[in-house]
Amino acid sequence: MKMRLWLTLSLCVSGITWLYASEVLGPWSRYVGALHDGVKAQMGDLYPRWVGARELLLHKRNPYGPEVSQQIQIAFYGHAIIQDYSSPGHKTVDEQRFAYPVYVVFLMAPTVYTDFATVHRAAPSALALLTGIGVLLSISLLRWRIPWEQKAAITLLTISSPQIVQGLEHQQLAIVVGLLLIAGMWCAARNYLAVAGIFLAWSTIKPQMALLPLCFFLVWVIGDWVRRWRLFAGFLAMLFLLIGAGELILPGWVGNFQAAAADYRKYFPTTSFLRMAVGDALGEVLGGIVVVGLIVLAWRNRREAADSRKCIATFATFLMGTILAFPLFTPFNQVMLILPTMLLLHDWKTLPKFSRVVFVVTVTWPWITSLVLLLSPPRLNSPNQLPLLPAFLTPFFPLFLPLLLMTRREDATLPQLGAADLRLS
């Protein structure tokens, strides 16, 4: 009965979240986008990737080239974007260009013969399914045996979180990368090392998300090279295949991608949580300390088996460190926190009461405020940011989560998964 109540609650929360996204957040976002950036149509982040894939695979056009960029911009804004960054008081506009490694077109290839309206409708459901798979893989990775009702409730609550909702609304491939990283760890824990390497190679479609977790796997492979070399071999083989296939369809694509990535930092400047919290200079220093500390942690645990609780906790720490130290402040990148969150829920009984209260307040705030805004809707044709109230605590979650994990008490029923696993010393 208790499990059924949780499942019913999760269904209610999911309904409230998506009704709010459809009736409040969506209309307000379209109004603000048109007001501030001149957005003509909300095409989502998938559209530039879809156009780039279609133009390259079907028409042999360079997806990084100005012609394809203008085609994408006309769909978003009704006109091409020309910016002068040196002009005083210049207002930067997102140029919506193709700025991924070229081999992302192979991921998009099944959609190039379909009109984008169909892709646009189907993408949120597909990404939600991938998110659910990521949750279930995380639960399996932790060997957490719970009833199916509880798994379904946790999955629905995760998909209904502001971070994932934003990723689904924007149709962000960050959700795919989050799944690939978890799948890589799951395969390593099951000793499918070559398959793990293949998943991890595909995760490089967003290098800024994959780099630090890949460092974890590299250190882990070094810890027992004789038994683990297949992961490294699978990764390199798949990565060279992707790079080589990209070179066949677009010679010199690496230089094009580097130029596109450099331009991306100009028209869509990103930052890390640490830089946002304490400033650029100190944030860079703290980010460096986090990275060094994580490498030290991985080295200390390099001999642990992939299915050991200590190894999984170390990997979860790398995922959290990536969100803190790398330019991934946009909430949808917090898809990388699914495994650490499952770890926290798994160890719920070892948390002190205060930590439980903080977590409950953090995760229930969006749903309560969404219901309030549905019952008393704000003006949707106003730049007032009240519709963003449900996401108020979301930027702080990457800080709350590791701190809460560090408050866990040692529990004899949870061997090798004490709070110390989430500390760097």
N, C-alpha and C positions, 0 to 999 in steps of 0.2 A: 504493500500500500504506500509506503514511504517513497519507494522508487517511482511509482506511478504519479505521485504528487509532484516529484521533481520534474518528471517528464512533461506533465501538464503545465507546470510553471514555465519550463523552458519554451514550450509552444506559445504560451501567452507572451512571454518576453520577445520571442522572435516576431510574433505578429505586431506588437507595439513598435519594435525597432523598424521594421520594414514599412509599416504604415507611416511612421514619422519621416523616414527617408523619402517616401513617395509624396507625402502631402505637405511637408514643411521644408525639410532640408533641400530637396531637389529643386522646387520652384524658387526658393531663395537663392540657391547657388547659381541657377541660370540667370536670375536677375542681376546679381552682383558680377558675374562673369561678363555679361553684356555691358554693364555700367562701367566697370573699371578697365577691362581688357578688350572690350569690343568683340567678345565671342559671339559669333553668329549661331553656331550649333555646338552642343556638347557632344563631341564625337568619342571622348574617352581616350585614354593613353594607348589603347590597342590600335587605334586608327592609323597612326604613322607607321607602325610596324606592319600592319596589313597592307597599306599602300606600297610601302617599300618592298615587301615580299612579292606582291602582285606585279609591280613594275619590273622588278629584277627577273623573276622567274618566267613571266609571260612575254615581256617586251624588251628584255635585256637592257633596261635603263638603270643607271647608277642610283641606288636609293639615297646616297649621300649628296647627290648632285643638286644644283639650284632648281632645276626644272621640277624634280619630284618634291622638293621642299616647298616650292611655290604652290604646287597642286594640293599639298596637305594644308597649307596655310589658307588657301582660298576656301577650303571646306570648313575650316574653323572660323575664319574672320571675314570671309567674303572678298579678301584681297591679299596680295603678297605682303610680307612683313619686311621692311627695310629699317634698320636701326643704326643710330649714330651714338655709340657708347661714349664718345668724347664730348658730346654736346652737354653743356651745363643743364642740370635739371632733367636730364633724359629719363623717361619712364620706361623701364625694361619690360618687354612683352615676351612671353613664352613663345618661341618660334615653332614649337611642335614638330621639330625635325626628326628624322630617323637617326638615332644616336646609339644604337646597339651594335655589338659585333655582328657581322653580316650573316653568320650562321644561324641567327635567330629566324631567318627566312625559312629554314628547314622545319622549324617548329610551327611556323605559320602556313606552311605549304598546303595542308589540307583545306584551308579556307579560301585560297586565292580564286577558286572558280565559283565562289558563293558571293552574292551581293553583300555589302557591309551591313545593311539593315538587318539581315538574318544573323550575321556574326554578332552584331551589337546586341541583339535580343538574347542570343544563346550564351554569350560569354559570361555574364554573372552567374548563371546556373552552373556552368562548367567549372568556374573558379571556386564557387562555393563547394562543389563536389570535391575538388582537389584539397580545399581547406579541411573538409571532413576527413578525407583520407589521411592528411597530415596529423590530425588529432588522434585518429585510431592507431596510426603507426607509432605515435609517441606513447600512447597507453600500452601498446604491445611491447615497445622497447623497454619500458619500465617494469614489464611483467606484472602489470596491475590487473588483477582479476576482479572485475566488477560486473554486475548484471547489465544486460544489454540496455535496459531502460536508463541506467546511469550513464552509459557511454553515449546514448542518443542525446540525453539532456546536456551533457558536457559539450558535445559536438554542436548542438543548436545554440547554446549560450556563446560558444566561441565564434561561430559564424555571425552571431548578432552583436558582437562587440564593435565599438566605433571604429577600431583599427581595420578590422576585416570588412566592415560595411564600406568604409572609404575605398579599400582596395577593390571591392566588387563594383562599386559605383564608377570608379575610374578605370576599371578593367585592367588592372596593373599586373604585369608579369612578375612582380615581386612575389606574388602568391605562388606562382609556379616554382620560383627559385627556393622559397621556403620549404615547399614539399620535397624538392630534389635533395636538399641538404639533409632533411630528416630521413628520406628514403636511403640516402647514402649511408647514414649511420645505422639504420635498421638492417641493411644488407650486410654491413661489416659485422654487426653483432650476430648475424646468422651465418657468418663465414662465406657469404657470397661476395668475395672481395673484388673480383673483376667487375661484377655488376655494380657494386658500390662505386668503383672508379668511373664507370660510364655515367652514372647519375651525377657524380660530382663534376665531371667534365662539362655536362650540359648546364650545370648551375652557373658557369662562367658567362652566361648570357647577360648577367648583371655582375660584373667583376667586383664592384665595391661591396656587394653583399657576400660574395663567395670567398674573397681573399683570406680573411682571418680564419674562418672554419677550415679552409684548405690547409692552412699552416698547422692546425691541430692534427689533421690526418697525416700530413707529412712527418711530423714528429712521432706520431703513433706508429707509422710504418717503419721508421728508423729504429724504433724500440725493439723490433723483432723482424728484421729484414727477411730472414730465411722463410718465415711463415707468412709474411704480410706483403711481399713484393707484388703479388697479383693485383692488389688495389692500385698501387702506383703504376703498374703496367697498363691496367685497364683505363686509368685516367689519362695517361699520356697517349695511348693508342687512340682513344676517342677524341681527345683534344686535337691531336695532329690530323685526324680524319676530318674534323669539323673545320679546322683552319685550312687544310688542303682543299677540301670541297668548296669552301668559300673562295679560295684563290682561283679555282677552276671557273667558277661562274662570275667572279668579279676580280680580275687580276689587280693586285695592289690595294686590296681592300683594307689592309692593316693601317696604311697611312691615312686613308679616308676616314677610318674609324677614329684614329687618334685626333685628327683635325676636328671631327664632329664632337668628340668628347670635350676638347678644349673650348669649342664654341658653346657647348651646352653649359659649361660652368659660368659663362658670361650671361646668357639669357635666362638661365634657371639656376641661380646660385644656390647651392645647398650647404648645409652645415651639420655638425654633429651635436648630440645632446650636450656634451661637455662644453663645446665652444659656445653654444647658446646659453648655457647656464653661467659660465664664469668668464666669458670673453674669449676672443680668438687666441691670444698669446698663451694664457694660462690653460685654456682648453686643449691646445696643441700639446703642451707639456704633459698634462694629465692623461691625454689620449695615448701619448707615447709610453707613459708609465703603465697604463692598463695593458697595452700590447706586450710590453716586455714581461710584465707580471704573468700574463696568460701563457706566453711561451715557456717561462720558467715552470709554471704549473703543469703544462703539458709534458715537459721534459721529466719532471718528477714522477709522473704517472704513465710514462711511455710504455712501460712493460705490462700495464694492466690489459686484461682481455677486453675486447670490444663489448662483450655482453656483461662486463662487471659494472656494478653500480657506480664505482668511482670513475670509471672511464666515461660513462654516460653523463655523470654530473659534471665532469671536466668539459665535455663537449657542450653541454648546456651553458656553462660559464662562458665559453667562447662565443656562443650566439648572443648572450647578453652583452659581452664586451664589445662585439661588433656594433651593436646598436648605440652604445655609449660613445665609442671612439671614432667611428667612421661617419661620413656625411650622409646619414640616413635618418634625419630628424623627422621627415614626413611620416605620419602615423602608420600608413599602410605597410611600411617596412617592418613594423613590429610583428608581422607574421612569423618572424624568426623567434619570437618569444613563446610560441606554442609549446615547445618541449619544456622549457623552464617552468612555464605555468602548470603544465601537467605534473611536473616534479613537485611543485609546491602543493598541489591538490593531493597528490599521492601521500605526501608527508604531513597532511593537515593536522593529524593528532599530535604531532611533535611541535606545533607552533604555539607560542604563548598567546594568551587571550588578546592582548593588544594587537599583535600581528594579524590575528584573524579578523579583528574589527577593521583594521586598516584595509585589508584585502576586500572584505565584504563591501565596505563603503566605496572603494575604488571601482568595483565591478558593477555595483547596483546603481551608482549615481547616473550613468547614461540612461538606463531604462526608466528610472523614476522621473527624471527631468524630461525625457521624451514623452512620457504619458502626460505630464503637466502641460507641455507645449501643444500636445494634440487636443487636450481638453480646453486650453485657452490659447489659441494660435496667435503668434505675433504677426506683425505686418510683414508680408513677404515681398513687398515692393519697396523695401527700405534697406539702406546699407547697414542698419543696426545689426549687430552680431549676436543678438539673443538666440537665433536658431542654432548657434554653435555651442550653446550651453551644455548639452549632453557630452560634448567632447572636451570639457574643461579640464578634467583630470588626466586625459589620455596622454599628453606629452610627458607627464611625470611617471608613467608606468614603468619605463625602462630603469628608473632609479628605485622605485618602490620594490620592484620584484627581487632584485639581488639582495636588497637590504632585508626583506622579509625572509628570504631563504637563509640568510646568515643568522637569523634568530632561532632557527630550529634547534630543538633539544636533541641530544643523543638518545637513540631508542634501540634497545637490544633487538627488536623485531625488524630493524632496518639496517642490517650490517653493511658497512662500507658506504653508507649514504648519509653521514652525519653532516651537520652544518659546516664542519671544517672543509668539506669538499668544495664548497663555494667560496672559500677564502683563498687568497693568494699566498698565504704563508702557513 
